[in-house]
Amino acid sequence: MPTYEYECSKCGHQFEQFQSMRDAPLKTCPKCKGKVKRLVGRGAGLIFKGSGFYQTDYRSSSYTSGASADKPAPTSDKPASGTNKPAASTDKPASSTDKGSAKK
């Protein structure tokens, strides 16, 4: 349920009222019983907290340390560095004739 802002035209009192969207707007000031009008509200910010959101949002240090402890150690199927030779490339380099004819 939204919070609506009102202002009294008689005494200038501004106040907020928590009411359903289906409720009729208030008509009288709670201080002087003068006529009130509903103001345009500024809205509210929305903050997502808790599990299920992006990894970097609102993560505590205890959560990240626990999550890193649960990860298995990375394994490598590759031999030690320096023993691998680069594989020969089977791709043909593009030749100048493969570009097609350009219209002038």
C-alpha positions in Angstrom: 0.0 0.0 0.0 1.4 3.4 -0.9 2.0 6.4 1.3 0.3 9.6 0.0 1.3 13.1 0.8 -1.3 15.8 1.6 -1.2 19.5 2.2 -3.9 21.7 3.9 -4.9 24.7 1.9 -6.0 26.5 5.1 -3.2 26.1 7.6 -0.4 24.7 5.2 0.0 21.5 7.3 1.8 18.8 5.3 1.3 15.1 6.2 1.6 11.6 4.9 -1.2 9.0 4.9 -0.7 5.3 4.4 -3.7 4.1 2.5 -4.9 1.6 -0.2 -4.9 2.7 -3.8 -8.6 2.0 -3.8 -9.3 4.3 -0.9 -10.8 7.8 -1.7 -8.4 10.7 -1.2 -8.7 12.5 2.2 -10.7 15.7 2.2 -10.0 17.3 5.6 -6.9 18.3 7.6 -6.4 16.4 10.8 -5.3 19.6 12.6 -7.7 22.3 11.5 -10.4 20.4 9.5 -9.6 22.5 6.5 -9.6 21.3 2.9 -6.6 19.2 1.8 -5.2 18.3 -1.6 -3.1 15.3 -2.5 0.4 16.1 -3.6 2.5 14.4 -6.2 4.8 11.9 -4.4 8.4 11.4 -5.1 8.2 7.6 -5.0 10.6 5.3 -3.2 13.9 3.7 -4.0 14.1 0.0 -4.5 17.0 -2.0 -2.9 17.4 -5.7 -3.5 19.1 -7.4 -0.5 19.5 -11.1 0.3 20.3 -14.2 -1.6 19.4 -14.7 -5.2 20.8 -11.5 -6.6 24.1 -10.5 -8.3 27.2 -12.0 -6.9 28.8 -8.6 -6.0 25.7 -7.1 -4.4 25.7 -6.9 -0.6 27.9 -9.9 0.0 29.4 -10.2 3.4 33.0 -11.2 3.8 32.0 -14.4 5.7 29.8 -15.5 2.8 32.6 -15.0 0.2 35.2 -16.8 2.4 32.8 -19.7 2.9 32.0 -19.9 -0.8 35.6 -19.9 -1.8 36.3 -22.7 0.8 33.5 -24.8 -0.9 35.0 -24.6 -4.4 37.2 -27.5 -5.5 40.8 -26.8 -6.3 41.4 -26.3 -10.0 42.9 -29.3 -11.7 45.0 -29.1 -14.9 45.2 -31.8 -17.5 47.9 -29.9 -19.4 51.6 -30.8 -19.0 54.0 -28.4 -17.3 54.7 -25.2 -19.2 57.6 -25.1 -21.6 57.1 -28.6 -22.9 54.2 -27.7 -25.2 55.0 -26.7 -28.8 52.5 -24.5 -30.5 50.2 -26.5 -32.8 50.5 -25.8 -36.5 47.6 -23.8 -37.8 45.6 -25.4 -40.6 43.7 -22.2 -41.4 44.6 -20.5 -44.6 45.4 -16.8 -44.4 43.0 -14.6 -46.4 44.5 -13.7 -49.8 43.9 -10.5 -51.6 41.9 -12.3 -54.3 39.4 -13.7 -51.8 38.0 -10.3 -50.9 35.8 -10.1 -54.0 35.4 -7.5 -56.6 34.6 -4.0 -55.4 32.1 -1.9 -57.4 33.2 1.6 -58.4 
